[in-house]
Amino acid sequence: MTTFDKREEGFEKKFALDEEQKFKAEVRRNKLLGLWAAEKLGLTGDAATAYSKEVVAADFEEAGDKDVQNKIVKDFAAKGVAIAAPEVRAKMDELMAQAAAQVKAGT
């Protein structure tokens, strides 16, 4: 194996690791977001945990974050919670930073 091949393999491994960490951070963010939304919806305990799992699952409906945001905004509207899409988006961004730090730290 040449030095070039070793470098290429190293870059591929780093890319795969970065993508895996990104995915884990997005899942963690969605879980945290689901727990935050559950609190706003008045859910506690097992109901809050179940709701956070629904939020995580919603992310697999379409590409991007919009499906998660739309689910929460729709659920808020159905329960009369006065939190609009921009505030949900801001919370998503805030929690993404927190989730990425947690994944990086291995917690």
N, C-alpha and C positions, 0 to 999 in steps of 0.2 A: 504494500500500500504506500503510495507516495505521500509526501507532505501535503500536497494539494488535496488529495483524497481525505486525509485526516482532518484538514481544516474544514472541508465541505461537510464531513460527517459531524464535526463539532458544531457547526452552524445549524445543521438540521436538528440535532439534539436540543440545542438552545431554543430554536424556534418551537419545537414540539413542547418543551417545558413551559415556555412563555404562554403558548396557547392553552395549555392545561391549567396554568395558574389563572389565566384570564377567565376561563370557563368556571373554575371553582369560585372565583371572586364574584362572578355574575350570579351564580346560584346562591352564594352566601348573601349577597346584596338583596336578592329577591326574597329570601327567607326573612331577613331583617325588616325589609319593607312590608312583608306580609304581617309580621308581628306588630309593626307600627300601625298599619292600617286596621288590624284586628282590634287594637286598643281604641282607635277612633270609632270603630263600629260597636264598641261595648262588649267585645268577645274576650273571654278569659280562659285560662286552663287549656283543656283539650280542644275546645272550639277554636281558640286562637292558634294553636299548633296546626290544626286541620286547615284553617284558613291560609296560614303561611304556606302550607304544602300546595294548596290550590294556586296561590300566586306563583310559586316556583313552576308548577306545571303549565301555567298560562304562557310562560316564556317560550314554550315549544310550539305554540300555535302558528306563529309567523316569524319571519326574520326581524331582528332588531328588538328594541325595548318597548315599542309602542303597544304591543299586546298586553304587557304587564300594566303599563300606565292606564290603558283603556279599561282593563278589568277593575282596577281599583277605583277609578273615577266613576265607572258605572255602578259599582257596589256602594260607593259613597252616596251617589244620587238616589239610589233605591232606598237607602236608610235615612235620607235627609241630612247627611253630613255635608256641611258647607266648605268643602275643600275642593278646589278646582285643579285642572290638569297642570298648570304651571307650578303649583305648590307640590304636587305629587312628583313632578319632574325634578324639582329642586331637592326633594327628600331622596329621590333615587340617586342623584349625583352625590349628595352628602354621604349616603350609605355605601356607595361604590368605593369611595376613598377609604372608608372604615373597613369594608369587607376585603379590599385589596391588601390593606395593612395586616389584617388578621390572617389571611391566606399566606402572605409572605412570612409572617412570624410563625406559621405552623400551628395556629390555635384554632 
